[in-house]
Amino acid sequence: ENLYGANLLGRWKKDKPLYLVEGYMDVIALNKYGIEGAIATLGTSLTDEQAKIISRMTDKINICYDGDEPGQNAINRAVDKFADIGRNVNVISIPGNKDPDEYLKEYGKKGFLELKLVSGMMFKITRLSQNYNLSDESSKVQFGKDIAALISTVSSAMERDSYISQTASKFGFRYDVLNEEVNILRTGAKDSEIKKEQSKERRQFLNSSNAEKSYAQSEISLLAYLSMNMDGFDPQYGEFFDNKVLRDAYNELGKGNTITNIVESI
């Protein structure tokens, strides 16, 4: 639940960016070079609670972990963690496997602030591309399918359009083809949700129907029992029957009518 450096921020304005870094030396370095808003998870993976705390503090979250492989993997996980609570984030990728402290020492505040911001989704897509040989057609096709699956999870139509456009331009896909693939996946997911909901409603109906059948069977059994024990006939027992036919049959039994006559009458 703790974030190193959060106590220095006071009442942080929601429109000011926060820089999420890994270690306390990075927080100290950013402050030393005049960059406010640095907080750290102190080397641990971002937790659900930390993500919620950060989201309450600002609308602009910039993740700036180390440039090495573990740092980049940690960014991937952090992007997903924020996505789970419905928050988009930006990522600052530091070149040369450097951490923020090292980069600031070499390039200063100006160099750090000039580092390009990319959306969390585009960071994930770029990272995903490293798993494929894009000069091989079949590998590139599979990459396109995996990109479409990733983008299809985004609820905002405008955001999806932006990611499709950026991806098509960066990796040489046709926009219309990638867009169609995303739409197919979203339609499939929507149909699946509809079928799931219909299945749920059907189960509820069947359960309700079975309960009604069970209750009706109980009424019939009760009528059969009472017909054999008419010594204790009481008109009030008729109230036990929701079914009008069974209720009338019981009342007819009370009048001394035979089962055969009652059935013929019904």
Secondary structure, DSSP 8 states (H G I E B T S, - for coil): ---BTGGGS-S--TTS-EEEESSHHHHHHHHHTT---EEE-TTS---HHHHHHHHHH-S-EEE---SSHHHHHHHHHHHHHHHHTT---EEE--GGG--HHHHHHHHHHHHHHTS-EEEHHHHHHHHHHTTS-TTSHHHHHHHHHHHHHHHTT---HHHHHHHHHHHHHHHT--HHHHHHHHHHHHHHHHHHHHHHHHHHHHHHHHHHHHHHHHHHHHHHHHHHHHHT-GGG--GGGGGG--SHHHHHHHHHHHTT--HHHHHHH-
